Amino acid sequence: MNKRFYIKELRVIGDNITPAKIVFKKGFNLVTGGSNAGKSYIASCIDFMFGGKGPLKDISQSKPYHTIFLEIET
């Protein structure tokens, strides 16, 4: 039996701030952006949610957020 999944959405939420999210599609997804745009932080959040190393790097842009949601579809 072949079980597969894909990451559908990564969302971080906080009090009195609009949630930040990135939506992924089934298949290959390419995250691009300039320097200090958050690409590495996205990868770190996904790694953290799958039980990888933590805690997350303390960056100023993440201070208002306190909760991470990782939506996975099978």
CHARMM internal coordinates of N, CA and C (Angstrom, degrees):
IC EDIT
DIST 1 N 1 CA 1.4465
DIST 1 CA 1 C 1.5298
ANGL 1 N 1 CA 1 C 108.63
DIST 1 C 2 N 1.3076
ANGL 1 CA 1 C 2 N 116.77
DIHE 1 N 1 CA 1 C 2 N 129.16
DIST 2 N 2 CA 1.4580
ANGL 1 C 2 N 2 CA 122.62
DIHE 1 CA 1 C 2 N 2 CA -177.04
DIST 2 CA 2 C 1.5256
ANGL 2 N 2 CA 2 C 109.76
DIHE 1 C 2 N 2 CA 2 C -103.45
DIST 2 C 3 N 1.3353
ANGL 2 CA 2 C 3 N 116.99
DIHE 2 N 2 CA 2 C 3 N 107.45
DIST 3 N 3 CA 1.4644
ANGL 2 C 3 N 3 CA 121.49
DIHE 2 CA 2 C 3 N 3 CA 179.30
DIST 3 CA 3 C 1.5151
ANGL 3 N 3 CA 3 C 108.51
DIHE 2 C 3 N 3 CA 3 C -101.35
DIST 3 C 4 N 1.3102
ANGL 3 CA 3 C 4 N 117.32
DIHE 3 N 3 CA 3 C 4 N 125.85
DIST 4 N 4 CA 1.4608
ANGL 3 C 4 N 4 CA 122.38
DIHE 3 CA 3 C 4 N 4 CA 178.81
DIST 4 CA 4 C 1.5176
ANGL 4 N 4 CA 4 C 109.68
DIHE 3 C 4 N 4 CA 4 C -128.96
DIST 4 C 5 N 1.3096
ANGL 4 CA 4 C 5 N 114.24
DIHE 4 N 4 CA 4 C 5 N 157.38
DIST 5 N 5 CA 1.4543
ANGL 4 C 5 N 5 CA 119.76
DIHE 4 CA 4 C 5 N 5 CA 176.44
DIST 5 CA 5 C 1.5249
ANGL 5 N 5 CA 5 C 108.60
DIHE 4 C 5 N 5 CA 5 C -145.78
DIST 5 C 6 N 1.3155
ANGL 5 CA 5 C 6 N 115.78
DIHE 5 N 5 CA 5 C 6 N 165.69
DIST 6 N 6 CA 1.4545
ANGL 5 C 6 N 6 CA 119.94
DIHE 5 CA 5 C 6 N 6 CA 170.01
DIST 6 CA 6 C 1.5119
ANGL 6 N 6 CA 6 C 109.16
DIHE 5 C 6 N 6 CA 6 C -142.37
DIST 6 C 7 N 1.3076
ANGL 6 CA 6 C 7 N 114.80
DIHE 6 N 6 CA 6 C 7 N 153.10
DIST 7 N 7 CA 1.4624
ANGL 6 C 7 N 7 CA 121.00
DIHE 6 CA 6 C 7 N 7 CA 177.71
DIST 7 CA 7 C 1.5158
ANGL 7 N 7 CA 7 C 106.89
DIHE 6 C 7 N 7 CA 7 C -77.95
DIST 7 C 8 N 1.3138
ANGL 7 CA 7 C 8 N 115.73
DIHE 7 N 7 CA 7 C 8 N 123.65
DIST 8 N 8 CA 1.4644
ANGL 7 C 8 N 8 CA 121.22
DIHE 7 CA 7 C 8 N 8 CA -177.33
DIST 8 CA 8 C 1.5284
ANGL 8 N 8 CA 8 C 111.44
DIHE 7 C 8 N 8 CA 8 C -94.47
DIST 8 C 9 N 1.3327
ANGL 8 CA 8 C 9 N 116.80
DIHE 8 N 8 CA 8 C 9 N -40.39
DIST 9 N 9 CA 1.4673
ANGL 8 C 9 N 9 CA 119.48
DIHE 8 CA 8 C 9 N 9 CA -177.36
DIST 9 CA 9 C 1.5257
ANGL 9 N 9 CA 9 C 110.46
DIHE 8 C 9 N 9 CA 9 C -157.44
DIST 9 C 10 N 1.3180
ANGL 9 CA 9 C 10 N 115.42
DIHE 9 N 9 CA 9 C 10 N 143.82
DIST 10 N 10 CA 1.4540
ANGL 9 C 10 N 10 CA 123.19
DIHE 9 CA 9 C 10 N 10 CA 171.06
DIST 10 CA 10 C 1.5224
ANGL 10 N 10 CA 10 C 106.01
DIHE 9 C 10 N 10 CA 10 C -119.17
DIST 10 C 11 N 1.3326
ANGL 10 CA 10 C 11 N 115.91
DIHE 10 N 10 CA 10 C 11 N 126.62
DIST 11 N 11 CA 1.4671
ANGL 10 C 11 N 11 CA 120.28
DIHE 10 CA 10 C 11 N 11 CA -176.78
DIST 11 CA 11 C 1.5164
ANGL 11 N 11 CA 11 C 109.38
DIHE 10 C 11 N 11 CA 11 C -137.23
DIST 11 C 12 N 1.3308
ANGL 11 CA 11 C 12 N 116.30
DIHE 11 N 11 CA 11 C 12 N 136.20
DIST 12 N 12 CA 1.4639
ANGL 11 C 12 N 12 CA 121.13
DIHE 11 CA 11 C 12 N 12 CA 173.43
DIST 12 CA 12 C 1.5231
ANGL 12 N 12 CA 12 C 107.55
DIHE 11 C 12 N 12 CA 12 C -118.88
DIST 12 C 13 N 1.3318
ANGL 12 CA 12 C 13 N 115.89
DIHE 12 N 12 CA 12 C 13 N 137.40
DIST 13 N 13 CA 1.4555
ANGL 12 C 13 N 13 CA 120.02
DIHE 12 CA 12 C 13 N 13 CA -177.49
DIST 13 CA 13 C 1.5199
ANGL 13 N 13 CA 13 C 110.15
DIHE 12 C 13 N 13 CA 13 C -127.46
DIST 13 C 14 N 1.3140
ANGL 13 CA 13 C 14 N 114.72
DIHE 13 N 13 CA 13 C 14 N 158.92
DIST 14 N 14 CA 1.4573
ANGL 13 C 14 N 14 CA 122.09
DIHE 13 CA 13 C 14 N 14 CA 177.50
DIST 14 CA 14 C 1.5157
ANGL 14 N 14 CA 14 C 109.59
DIHE 13 C 14 N 14 CA 14 C -154.99
DIST 14 C 15 N 1.3066
ANGL 14 CA 14 C 15 N 115.92
DIHE 14 N 14 CA 14 C 15 N 176.08
DIST 15 N 15 CA 1.4545
ANGL 14 C 15 N 15 CA 121.24
DIHE 14 CA 14 C 15 N 15 CA 179.77
DIST 15 CA 15 C 1.5284
ANGL 15 N 15 CA 15 C 109.79
DIHE 14 C 15 N 15 CA 15 C -81.50
DIST 15 C 16 N 1.3203
ANGL 15 CA 15 C 16 N 116.23
DIHE 15 N 15 CA 15 C 16 N 135.17
DIST 16 N 16 CA 1.4637
ANGL 15 C 16 N 16 CA 123.21
DIHE 15 CA 15 C 16 N 16 CA 175.56
DIST 16 CA 16 C 1.5253
ANGL 16 N 16 CA 16 C 113.45
DIHE 15 C 16 N 16 CA 16 C 58.12
DIST 16 C 17 N 1.3240
ANGL 16 CA 16 C 17 N 116.78
DIHE 16 N 16 CA 16 C 17 N 33.97
DIST 17 N 17 CA 1.4628
ANGL 16 C 17 N 17 CA 121.50
DIHE 16 CA 16 C 17 N 17 CA 176.36
DIST 17 CA 17 C 1.5277
ANGL 17 N 17 CA 17 C 108.38
DIHE 16 C 17 N 17 CA 17 C -146.44
DIST 17 C 18 N 1.3160
ANGL 17 CA 17 C 18 N 116.28
DIHE 17 N 17 CA 17 C 18 N 143.97
DIST 18 N 18 CA 1.4597
ANGL 17 C 18 N 18 CA 120.99
DIHE 17 CA 17 C 18 N 18 CA 177.99
DIST 18 CA 18 C 1.5259
ANGL 18 N 18 CA 18 C 109.34
DIHE 17 C 18 N 18 CA 18 C -66.05
DIST 18 C 19 N 1.3302
ANGL 18 CA 18 C 19 N 118.05
DIHE 18 N 18 CA 18 C 19 N 133.05
DIST 19 N 19 CA 1.4656
ANGL 18 C 19 N 19 CA 119.56
DIHE 18 CA 18 C 19 N 19 CA 178.27
DIST 19 CA 19 C 1.5302
ANGL 19 N 19 CA 19 C 111.03
DIHE 18 C 19 N 19 CA 19 C -58.16
DIST 19 C 20 N 1.3099
ANGL 19 CA 19 C 20 N 115.92
DIHE 19 N 19 CA 19 C 20 N 146.02
DIST 20 N 20 CA 1.4664
ANGL 19 C 20 N 20 CA 122.10
DIHE 19 CA 19 C 20 N 20 CA 174.35
DIST 20 CA 20 C 1.5192
ANGL 20 N 20 CA 20 C 106.85
DIHE 19 C 20 N 20 CA 20 C -103.61
DIST 20 C 21 N 1.3309
ANGL 20 CA 20 C 21 N 116.36
DIHE 20 N 20 CA 20 C 21 N 134.58
DIST 21 N 21 CA 1.4670
ANGL 20 C 21 N 21 CA 118.00
DIHE 20 CA 20 C 21 N 21 CA -177.95
DIST 21 CA 21 C 1.5107
ANGL 21 N 21 CA 21 C 110.63
DIHE 20 C 21 N 21 CA 21 C -149.10
DIST 21 C 22 N 1.3250
ANGL 21 CA 21 C 22 N 113.37
DIHE 21 N 21 CA 21 C 22 N 156.91
DIST 22 N 22 CA 1.4545
ANGL 21 C 22 N 22 CA 121.66
DIHE 21 CA 21 C 22 N 22 CA 171.70
DIST 22 CA 22 C 1.5253
ANGL 22 N 22 CA 22 C 106.51
DIHE 21 C 22 N 22 CA 22 C -133.04
DIST 22 C 23 N 1.3122
ANGL 22 CA 22 C 23 N 115.93
DIHE 22 N 22 CA 22 C 23 N 131.99
DIST 23 N 23 CA 1.4594
ANGL 22 C 23 N 23 CA 122.28
DIHE 22 CA 22 C 23 N 23 CA -177.75
DIST 23 CA 23 C 1.5260
ANGL 23 N 23 CA 23 C 107.84
DIHE 22 C 23 N 23 CA 23 C -106.41
DIST 23 C 24 N 1.3257
ANGL 23 CA 23 C 24 N 115.20
DIHE 23 N 23 CA 23 C 24 N 132.16
DIST 24 N 24 CA 1.4570
ANGL 23 C 24 N 24 CA 121.83
DIHE 23 CA 23 C 24 N 24 CA 179.20
DIST 24 CA 24 C 1.5208
ANGL 24 N 24 CA 24 C 109.42
DIHE 23 C 24 N 24 CA 24 C -109.05
DIST 24 C 25 N 1.2981
ANGL 24 CA 24 C 25 N 116.39
DIHE 24 N 24 CA 24 C 25 N 151.52
DIST 25 N 25 CA 1.4703
ANGL 24 C 25 N 25 CA 122.80
DIHE 24 CA 24 C 25 N 25 CA 175.61
DIST 25 CA 25 C 1.5230
ANGL 25 N 25 CA 25 C 108.65
DIHE 24 C 25 N 25 CA 25 C -105.10
DIST 25 C 26 N 1.3028
ANGL 25 CA 25 C 26 N 116.32
DIHE 25 N 25 CA 25 C 26 N 158.78
DIST 26 N 26 CA 1.4626
ANGL 25 C 26 N 26 CA 121.24
DIHE 25 CA 25 C 26 N 26 CA 176.93
DIST 26 CA 26 C 1.5276
ANGL 26 N 26 CA 26 C 107.73
DIHE 25 C 26 N 26 CA 26 C -64.15
DIST 26 C 27 N 1.3190
ANGL 26 CA 26 C 27 N 116.02
DIHE 26 N 26 CA 26 C 27 N 131.13
DIST 27 N 27 CA 1.4606
ANGL 26 C 27 N 27 CA 120.73
DIHE 26 CA 26 C 27 N 27 CA -178.31
DIST 27 CA 27 C 1.5177
ANGL 27 N 27 CA 27 C 110.79
DIHE 26 C 27 N 27 CA 27 C 109.24
DIST 27 C 28 N 1.3096
ANGL 27 CA 27 C 28 N 116.18
DIHE 27 N 27 CA 27 C 28 N -156.14
DIST 28 N 28 CA 1.4618
ANGL 27 C 28 N 28 CA 122.11
DIHE 27 CA 27 C 28 N 28 CA -176.90
DIST 28 CA 28 C 1.5264
ANGL 28 N 28 CA 28 C 110.63
DIHE 27 C 28 N 28 CA 28 C -77.61
DIST 28 C 29 N 1.3284
ANGL 28 CA 28 C 29 N 116.61
DIHE 28 N 28 CA 28 C 29 N 132.46
DIST 29 N 29 CA 1.4559
ANGL 28 C 29 N 29 CA 122.80
DIHE 28 CA 28 C 29 N 29 CA 176.48
DIST 29 CA 29 C 1.5226
ANGL 29 N 29 CA 29 C 107.58
DIHE 28 C 29 N 29 CA 29 C -126.36
DIST 29 C 30 N 1.3165
ANGL 29 CA 29 C 30 N 116.33
DIHE 29 N 29 CA 29 C 30 N 134.96
DIST 30 N 30 CA 1.4533
ANGL 29 C 30 N 30 CA 122.25
DIHE 29 CA 29 C 30 N 30 CA 179.42
DIST 30 CA 30 C 1.5221
ANGL 30 N 30 CA 30 C 108.45
DIHE 29 C 30 N 30 CA 30 C -116.72
DIST 30 C 31 N 1.3276
ANGL 30 CA 30 C 31 N 116.68
DIHE 30 N 30 CA 30 C 31 N 121.73
DIST 31 N 31 CA 1.4617
ANGL 30 C 31 N 31 CA 121.78
DIHE 30 CA 30 C 31 N 31 CA 179.08
DIST 31 CA 31 C 1.5197
ANGL 31 N 31 CA 31 C 107.09
DIHE 30 C 31 N 31 CA 31 C -100.99
DIST 31 C 32 N 1.3253
ANGL 31 CA 31 C 32 N 116.71
DIHE 31 N 31 CA 31 C 32 N 118.89
DIST 32 N 32 CA 1.4588
ANGL 31 C 32 N 32 CA 121.40
DIHE 31 CA 31 C 32 N 32 CA -179.01
DIST 32 CA 32 C 1.5199
ANGL 32 N 32 CA 32 C 109.97
DIHE 31 C 32 N 32 CA 32 C -123.98
DIST 32 C 33 N 1.3019
ANGL 32 CA 32 C 33 N 115.56
DIHE 32 N 32 CA 32 C 33 N 162.62
DIST 33 N 33 CA 1.4560
ANGL 32 C 33 N 33 CA 121.11
DIHE 32 CA 32 C 33 N 33 CA 177.04
DIST 33 CA 33 C 1.5153
ANGL 33 N 33 CA 33 C 109.71
DIHE 32 C 33 N 33 CA 33 C 162.66
DIST 33 C 34 N 1.3042
ANGL 33 CA 33 C 34 N 114.54
DIHE 33 N 33 CA 33 C 34 N 168.29
DIST 34 N 34 CA 1.4508
ANGL 33 C 34 N 34 CA 120.89
DIHE 33 CA 33 C 34 N 34 CA -179.57
DIST 34 CA 34 C 1.5207
ANGL 34 N 34 CA 34 C 112.15
DIHE 33 C 34 N 34 CA 34 C -70.97
DIST 34 C 35 N 1.3081
ANGL 34 CA 34 C 35 N 114.51
DIHE 34 N 34 CA 34 C 35 N 179.47
DIST 35 N 35 CA 1.4539
ANGL 34 C 35 N 35 CA 121.73
DIHE 34 CA 34 C 35 N 35 CA 177.26
DIST 35 CA 35 C 1.5232
ANGL 35 N 35 CA 35 C 109.97
DIHE 34 C 35 N 35 CA 35 C -62.50
DIST 35 C 36 N 1.3273
ANGL 35 CA 35 C 36 N 117.19
DIHE 35 N 35 CA 35 C 36 N 138.71
DIST 36 N 36 CA 1.4670
ANGL 35 C 36 N 36 CA 123.96
DIHE 35 CA 35 C 36 N 36 CA -178.83
DIST 36 CA 36 C 1.5259
ANGL 36 N 36 CA 36 C 113.70
DIHE 35 C 36 N 36 CA 36 C 61.98
DIST 36 C 37 N 1.3371
ANGL 36 CA 36 C 37 N 116.62
DIHE 36 N 36 CA 36 C 37 N 29.63
DIST 37 N 37 CA 1.4638
ANGL 36 C 37 N 37 CA 120.79
DIHE 36 CA 36 C 37 N 37 CA 178.48
DIST 37 CA 37 C 1.5239
ANGL 37 N 37 CA 37 C 112.63
DIHE 36 C 37 N 37 CA 37 C -87.84
DIST 37 C 38 N 1.3462
ANGL 37 CA 37 C 38 N 117.38
DIHE 37 N 37 CA 37 C 38 N -16.50
DIST 38 N 38 CA 1.4554
ANGL 37 C 38 N 38 CA 120.28
DIHE 37 CA 37 C 38 N 38 CA 177.97
DIST 38 CA 38 C 1.5117
ANGL 38 N 38 CA 38 C 115.44
DIHE 37 C 38 N 38 CA 38 C 113.51
DIST 38 C 39 N 1.3290
ANGL 38 CA 38 C 39 N 118.15
DIHE 38 N 38 CA 38 C 39 N 6.28
DIST 39 N 39 CA 1.4688
ANGL 38 C 39 N 39 CA 120.67
DIHE 38 CA 38 C 39 N 39 CA -178.44
DIST 39 CA 39 C 1.5225
ANGL 39 N 39 CA 39 C 112.13
DIHE 38 C 39 N 39 CA 39 C -60.63
DIST 39 C 40 N 1.3139
ANGL 39 CA 39 C 40 N 117.41
DIHE 39 N 39 CA 39 C 40 N -48.08
DIST 40 N 40 CA 1.4681
ANGL 39 C 40 N 40 CA 121.26
DIHE 39 CA 39 C 40 N 40 CA 179.59
DIST 40 CA 40 C 1.5166
ANGL 40 N 40 CA 40 C 111.17
DIHE 39 C 40 N 40 CA 40 C -66.39
DIST 40 C 41 N 1.3158
ANGL 40 CA 40 C 41 N 117.08
DIHE 40 N 40 CA 40 C 41 N -33.49
DIST 41 N 41 CA 1.4677
ANGL 40 C 41 N 41 CA 120.24
DIHE 40 CA 40 C 41 N 41 CA 178.86
DIST 41 CA 41 C 1.5279
ANGL 41 N 41 CA 41 C 110.41
DIHE 40 C 41 N 41 CA 41 C -67.26
DIST 41 C 42 N 1.3237
ANGL 41 CA 41 C 42 N 117.67
DIHE 41 N 41 CA 41 C 42 N -37.80
DIST 42 N 42 CA 1.4621
ANGL 41 C 42 N 42 CA 121.65
DIHE 41 CA 41 C 42 N 42 CA 175.57
DIST 42 CA 42 C 1.5249
ANGL 42 N 42 CA 42 C 109.58
DIHE 41 C 42 N 42 CA 42 C -59.45
DIST 42 C 43 N 1.3249
ANGL 42 CA 42 C 43 N 116.39
DIHE 42 N 42 CA 42 C 43 N -47.89
DIST 43 N 43 CA 1.4666
ANGL 42 C 43 N 43 CA 120.52
DIHE 42 CA 42 C 43 N 43 CA 179.01
DIST 43 CA 43 C 1.5237
ANGL 43 N 43 CA 43 C 111.06
DIHE 42 C 43 N 43 CA 43 C -61.95
DIST 43 C 44 N 1.3269
ANGL 43 CA 43 C 44 N 117.25
DIHE 43 N 43 CA 43 C 44 N -39.95
DIST 44 N 44 CA 1.4657
ANGL 43 C 44 N 44 CA 121.07
DIHE 43 CA 43 C 44 N 44 CA 178.89
DIST 44 CA 44 C 1.5221
ANGL 44 N 44 CA 44 C 111.52
DIHE 43 C 44 N 44 CA 44 C -64.86
DIST 44 C 45 N 1.3277
ANGL 44 CA 44 C 45 N 117.41
DIHE 44 N 44 CA 44 C 45 N -39.53
DIST 45 N 45 CA 1.4680
ANGL 44 C 45 N 45 CA 121.12
DIHE 44 CA 44 C 45 N 45 CA 178.27
DIST 45 CA 45 C 1.5229
ANGL 45 N 45 CA 45 C 110.68
DIHE 44 C 45 N 45 CA 45 C -63.49
DIST 45 C 46 N 1.3304
ANGL 45 CA 45 C 46 N 116.85
DIHE 45 N 45 CA 45 C 46 N -43.44
DIST 46 N 46 CA 1.4610
ANGL 45 C 46 N 46 CA 120.43
DIHE 45 CA 45 C 46 N 46 CA 179.56
DIST 46 CA 46 C 1.5256
ANGL 46 N 46 CA 46 C 109.70
DIHE 45 C 46 N 46 CA 46 C -64.56
DIST 46 C 47 N 1.3194
ANGL 46 CA 46 C 47 N 117.37
DIHE 46 N 46 CA 46 C 47 N -44.65
DIST 47 N 47 CA 1.4612
ANGL 46 C 47 N 47 CA 121.82
DIHE 46 CA 46 C 47 N 47 CA 177.98
DIST 47 CA 47 C 1.5283
ANGL 47 N 47 CA 47 C 110.65
DIHE 46 C 47 N 47 CA 47 C -59.28
DIST 47 C 48 N 1.3136
ANGL 47 CA 47 C 48 N 116.90
DIHE 47 N 47 CA 47 C 48 N -44.31
DIST 48 N 48 CA 1.4609
ANGL 47 C 48 N 48 CA 122.33
DIHE 47 CA 47 C 48 N 48 CA 179.32
DIST 48 CA 48 C 1.5262
ANGL 48 N 48 CA 48 C 111.22
DIHE 47 C 48 N 48 CA 48 C -61.40
DIST 48 C 49 N 1.3224
ANGL 48 CA 48 C 49 N 117.08
DIHE 48 N 48 CA 48 C 49 N -44.21
DIST 49 N 49 CA 1.4638
ANGL 48 C 49 N 49 CA 121.22
DIHE 48 CA 48 C 49 N 49 CA -178.15
DIST 49 CA 49 C 1.5337
ANGL 49 N 49 CA 49 C 112.45
DIHE 48 C 49 N 49 CA 49 C -66.69
DIST 49 C 50 N 1.3339
ANGL 49 CA 49 C 50 N 117.12
DIHE 49 N 49 CA 49 C 50 N -26.52
DIST 50 N 50 CA 1.4562
ANGL 49 C 50 N 50 CA 120.64
DIHE 49 CA 49 C 50 N 50 CA 177.19
DIST 50 CA 50 C 1.5287
ANGL 50 N 50 CA 50 C 112.31
DIHE 49 C 50 N 50 CA 50 C -90.10
DIST 50 C 51 N 1.3317
ANGL 50 CA 50 C 51 N 116.58
DIHE 50 N 50 CA 50 C 51 N 9.81
DIST 51 N 51 CA 1.4540
ANGL 50 C 51 N 51 CA 119.89
DIHE 50 CA 50 C 51 N 51 CA 175.89
DIST 51 CA 51 C 1.5031
ANGL 51 N 51 CA 51 C 115.11
DIHE 50 C 51 N 51 CA 51 C 91.04
DIST 51 C 52 N 1.3160
ANGL 51 CA 51 C 52 N 116.81
DIHE 51 N 51 CA 51 C 52 N 12.18
DIST 52 N 52 CA 1.4625
ANGL 51 C 52 N 52 CA 120.50
DIHE 51 CA 51 C 52 N 52 CA 177.61
DIST 52 CA 52 C 1.5117
ANGL 52 N 52 CA 52 C 110.80
DIHE 51 C 52 N 52 CA 52 C -73.27
DIST 52 C 53 N 1.2992
ANGL 52 CA 52 C 53 N 114.95
DIHE 52 N 52 CA 52 C 53 N -161.10
DIST 53 N 53 CA 1.4584
ANGL 52 C 53 N 53 CA 118.88
DIHE 52 CA 52 C 53 N 53 CA -176.79
DIST 53 CA 53 C 1.5220
ANGL 53 N 53 CA 53 C 112.02
DIHE 52 C 53 N 53 CA 53 C -64.60
DIST 53 C 54 N 1.2826
ANGL 53 CA 53 C 54 N 115.66
DIHE 53 N 53 CA 53 C 54 N 152.85
DIST 54 N 54 CA 1.4549
ANGL 53 C 54 N 54 CA 123.12
DIHE 53 CA 53 C 54 N 54 CA 179.29
DIST 54 CA 54 C 1.5013
ANGL 54 N 54 CA 54 C 108.07
DIHE 53 C 54 N 54 CA 54 C -160.87
DIST 54 C 55 N 1.2605
ANGL 54 CA 54 C 55 N 122.31
DIHE 54 N 54 CA 54 C 55 N 174.43
DIST 55 N 55 CA 1.4637
ANGL 54 C 55 N 55 CA 124.83
DIHE 54 CA 54 C 55 N 55 CA -1.18
DIST 55 CA 55 C 1.5210
ANGL 55 N 55 CA 55 C 111.45
DIHE 54 C 55 N 55 CA 55 C -73.25
DIST 55 C 56 N 1.3213
ANGL 55 CA 55 C 56 N 114.95
DIHE 55 N 55 CA 55 C 56 N 171.51
DIST 56 N 56 CA 1.4576
ANGL 55 C 56 N 56 CA 120.20
DIHE 55 CA 55 C 56 N 56 CA 179.51
DIST 56 CA 56 C 1.5219
ANGL 56 N 56 CA 56 C 110.62
DIHE 55 C 56 N 56 CA 56 C -66.32
DIST 56 C 57 N 1.3170
ANGL 56 CA 56 C 57 N 115.13
DIHE 56 N 56 CA 56 C 57 N 151.54
DIST 57 N 57 CA 1.4588
ANGL 56 C 57 N 57 CA 121.39
DIHE 56 CA 56 C 57 N 57 CA 177.67
DIST 57 CA 57 C 1.5283
ANGL 57 N 57 CA 57 C 109.54
DIHE 56 C 57 N 57 CA 57 C -60.51
DIST 57 C 58 N 1.3055
ANGL 57 CA 57 C 58 N 116.24
DIHE 57 N 57 CA 57 C 58 N 135.87
DIST 58 N 58 CA 1.4635
ANGL 57 C 58 N 58 CA 121.56
DIHE 57 CA 57 C 58 N 58 CA -178.85
DIST 58 CA 58 C 1.5280
ANGL 58 N 58 CA 58 C 109.45
DIHE 57 C 58 N 58 CA 58 C -83.98
DIST 58 C 59 N 1.3455
ANGL 58 CA 58 C 59 N 115.19
DIHE 58 N 58 CA 58 C 59 N 102.06
DIST 59 N 59 CA 1.4627
ANGL 58 C 59 N 59 CA 119.76
DIHE 58 CA 58 C 59 N 59 CA 177.63
DIST 59 CA 59 C 1.5248
ANGL 59 N 59 CA 59 C 108.39
DIHE 58 C 59 N 59 CA 59 C -116.84
DIST 59 C 60 N 1.3114
ANGL 59 CA 59 C 60 N 116.44
DIHE 59 N 59 CA 59 C 60 N 152.04
DIST 60 N 60 CA 1.4765
ANGL 59 C 60 N 60 CA 120.57
DIHE 59 CA 59 C 60 N 60 CA -173.96
DIST 60 CA 60 C 1.5274
ANGL 60 N 60 CA 60 C 112.25
DIHE 59 C 60 N 60 CA 60 C -60.91
DIST 60 C 61 N 1.3252
ANGL 60 CA 60 C 61 N 117.85
DIHE 60 N 60 CA 60 C 61 N -35.93
DIST 61 N 61 CA 1.4663
ANGL 60 C 61 N 61 CA 120.70
DIHE 60 CA 60 C 61 N 61 CA -178.18
DIST 61 CA 61 C 1.5247
ANGL 61 N 61 CA 61 C 112.57
DIHE 60 C 61 N 61 CA 61 C -67.63
DIST 61 C 62 N 1.3288
ANGL 61 CA 61 C 62 N 118.13
DIHE 61 N 61 CA 61 C 62 N -20.83
DIST 62 N 62 CA 1.4615
ANGL 61 C 62 N 62 CA 120.44
DIHE 61 CA 61 C 62 N 62 CA -177.24
DIST 62 CA 62 C 1.5265
ANGL 62 N 62 CA 62 C 113.04
DIHE 61 C 62 N 62 CA 62 C -92.45
DIST 62 C 63 N 1.3061
ANGL 62 CA 62 C 63 N 118.44
DIHE 62 N 62 CA 62 C 63 N -8.25
DIST 63 N 63 CA 1.4686
ANGL 62 C 63 N 63 CA 121.39
DIHE 62 CA 62 C 63 N 63 CA -174.80
DIST 63 CA 63 C 1.5310
ANGL 63 N 63 CA 63 C 114.71
DIHE 62 C 63 N 63 CA 63 C -56.44
DIST 63 C 64 N 1.3518
ANGL 63 CA 63 C 64 N 120.41
DIHE 63 N 63 CA 63 C 64 N -40.11
DIST 64 N 64 CA 1.4737
ANGL 63 C 64 N 64 CA 118.19
DIHE 63 CA 63 C 64 N 64 CA -178.44
DIST 64 CA 64 C 1.5345
ANGL 64 N 64 CA 64 C 114.39
DIHE 63 C 64 N 64 CA 64 C -74.86
DIST 64 C 65 N 1.3245
ANGL 64 CA 64 C 65 N 117.42
DIHE 64 N 64 CA 64 C 65 N -9.67
DIST 65 N 65 CA 1.4631
ANGL 64 C 65 N 65 CA 121.05
DIHE 64 CA 64 C 65 N 65 CA -176.97
DIST 65 CA 65 C 1.5227
ANGL 65 N 65 CA 65 C 110.54
DIHE 64 C 65 N 65 CA 65 C -97.19
DIST 65 C 66 N 1.3417
ANGL 65 CA 65 C 66 N 116.46
DIHE 65 N 65 CA 65 C 66 N 144.67
DIST 66 N 66 CA 1.4562
ANGL 65 C 66 N 66 CA 119.99
DIHE 65 CA 65 C 66 N 66 CA -178.06
DIST 66 CA 66 C 1.5277
ANGL 66 N 66 CA 66 C 114.19
DIHE 65 C 66 N 66 CA 66 C -131.13
DIST 66 C 67 N 1.3275
ANGL 66 CA 66 C 67 N 118.54
DIHE 66 N 66 CA 66 C 67 N -9.17
DIST 67 N 67 CA 1.4636
ANGL 66 C 67 N 67 CA 121.41
DIHE 66 CA 66 C 67 N 67 CA -175.35
DIST 67 CA 67 C 1.5221
ANGL 67 N 67 CA 67 C 110.27
DIHE 66 C 67 N 67 CA 67 C -137.04
DIST 67 C 68 N 1.3392
ANGL 67 CA 67 C 68 N 115.53
DIHE 67 N 67 CA 67 C 68 N 137.78
DIST 68 N 68 CA 1.4671
ANGL 67 C 68 N 68 CA 121.41
DIHE 67 CA 67 C 68 N 68 CA 176.89
DIST 68 CA 68 C 1.5262
ANGL 68 N 68 CA 68 C 108.10
DIHE 67 C 68 N 68 CA 68 C -114.92
DIST 68 C 69 N 1.3318
ANGL 68 CA 68 C 69 N 115.55
DIHE 68 N 68 CA 68 C 69 N 136.47
DIST 69 N 69 CA 1.4627
ANGL 68 C 69 N 69 CA 121.84
DIHE 68 CA 68 C 69 N 69 CA 172.83
DIST 69 CA 69 C 1.5276
ANGL 69 N 69 CA 69 C 107.51
DIHE 68 C 69 N 69 CA 69 C -120.09
DIST 69 C 70 N 1.3146
ANGL 69 CA 69 C 70 N 116.07
DIHE 69 N 69 CA 69 C 70 N 134.47
DIST 70 N 70 CA 1.4543
ANGL 69 C 70 N 70 CA 121.96
DIHE 69 CA 69 C 70 N 70 CA 175.94
DIST 70 CA 70 C 1.5245
ANGL 70 N 70 CA 70 C 106.83
DIHE 69 C 70 N 70 CA 70 C -123.34
DIST 70 C 71 N 1.3251
ANGL 70 CA 70 C 71 N 116.05
DIHE 70 N 70 CA 70 C 71 N 113.59
DIST 71 N 71 CA 1.4602
ANGL 70 C 71 N 71 CA 120.49
DIHE 70 CA 70 C 71 N 71 CA -179.46
DIST 71 CA 71 C 1.5208
ANGL 71 N 71 CA 71 C 109.20
DIHE 70 C 71 N 71 CA 71 C -95.58
DIST 71 C 72 N 1.3268
ANGL 71 CA 71 C 72 N 115.47
DIHE 71 N 71 CA 71 C 72 N 126.75
DIST 72 N 72 CA 1.4633
ANGL 71 C 72 N 72 CA 122.25
DIHE 71 CA 71 C 72 N 72 CA -178.25
DIST 72 CA 72 C 1.5175
ANGL 72 N 72 CA 72 C 108.04
DIHE 71 C 72 N 72 CA 72 C -121.84
DIST 72 C 73 N 1.3355
ANGL 72 CA 72 C 73 N 115.05
DIHE 72 N 72 CA 72 C 73 N 139.54
DIST 73 N 73 CA 1.4646
ANGL 72 C 73 N 73 CA 119.68
DIHE 72 CA 72 C 73 N 73 CA 177.35
DIST 73 CA 73 C 1.5164
ANGL 73 N 73 CA 73 C 109.22
DIHE 72 C 73 N 73 CA 73 C -118.51
DIST 73 C 74 N 1.3312
ANGL 73 CA 73 C 74 N 114.97
DIHE 73 N 73 CA 73 C 74 N 136.08
DIST 74 N 74 CA 1.4630
ANGL 73 C 74 N 74 CA 120.59
DIHE 73 CA 73 C 74 N 74 CA 177.92
DIST 74 CA 74 C 1.5126
ANGL 74 N 74 CA 74 C 110.14
DIHE 73 C 74 N 74 CA 74 C -105.39
END
COOR INIT
IC SEED 1 N 1 CA 1 C
IC BUILD
